[in-house]
Amino acid sequence: MLQLFTTRTYQDRVDEIYKLLESDRDYSLRLFEWRMRRIHCLNLKIKQRSADMGRKEEIY
């Protein structure tokens, strides 16, 4: 049986990465791109989980 979890942990991770982007001004372009890709991947997971749970993605 498939067990669904909430997406709150993904949202927490996205928030942490945004805080890192705002606080760290001395980072390379490669690190910036990696963080933006990570945010994009986590946002996709949030959308997939919210669709699986039958909720709107705006809730998160």
C-alpha positions as CSV (number, residue, x, y, z in Angstrom):
1,M,0.0,0.0,0.0
2,L,1.2,3.5,-0.9
3,Q,1.6,5.7,2.1
4,L,1.5,9.5,1.5
5,F,3.2,12.0,3.6
6,T,2.7,15.7,4.0
7,T,4.9,18.1,1.9
8,R,5.8,20.3,4.9
9,T,9.4,19.0,5.0
10,Y,9.9,19.9,1.3
11,Q,8.6,23.4,2.0
12,D,11.0,23.7,5.0
13,R,13.9,22.7,2.7
14,V,12.9,25.3,0.1
15,D,12.7,28.0,2.8
16,E,16.2,27.1,4.1
17,I,17.7,27.3,0.6
18,Y,16.1,30.7,0.0
19,K,17.5,31.9,3.3
20,L,21.0,30.7,2.2
21,L,20.6,32.5,-1.1
22,E,19.7,35.7,0.7
23,S,22.4,35.5,3.4
24,D,25.3,34.3,1.3
25,R,26.5,36.9,-1.1
26,D,29.9,35.4,-1.8
27,Y,29.1,32.2,-3.7
28,S,30.0,30.9,-7.1
29,L,27.7,30.7,-10.0
30,R,27.8,26.9,-9.9
31,L,26.6,26.9,-6.3
32,F,23.8,29.4,-7.1
33,E,22.7,27.2,-10.0
34,W,22.7,24.1,-7.8
35,R,20.6,25.8,-5.2
36,M,18.1,27.0,-7.8
37,R,17.9,23.5,-9.4
38,R,17.3,22.1,-5.9
39,I,14.5,24.5,-5.2
40,H,13.0,23.6,-8.6
41,C,13.1,19.9,-7.8
42,L,11.6,20.3,-4.4
43,N,8.8,22.5,-5.8
44,L,8.0,19.7,-8.3
45,K,7.8,17.2,-5.5
46,I,5.4,19.5,-3.6
47,K,3.2,19.7,-6.7
48,Q,3.3,15.9,-7.2
49,R,2.4,15.2,-3.6
50,S,-0.4,17.7,-3.5
51,A,-1.8,16.2,-6.7
52,D,-1.6,12.7,-5.1
53,M,-3.4,13.9,-2.0
54,G,-6.1,15.7,-4.0
55,R,-5.3,19.1,-2.7
56,K,-4.6,22.3,-4.5
57,E,-0.9,23.3,-4.7
58,E,-1.6,26.7,-3.3
59,I,-2.2,25.2,0.1
60,Y,1.6,24.7,0.5
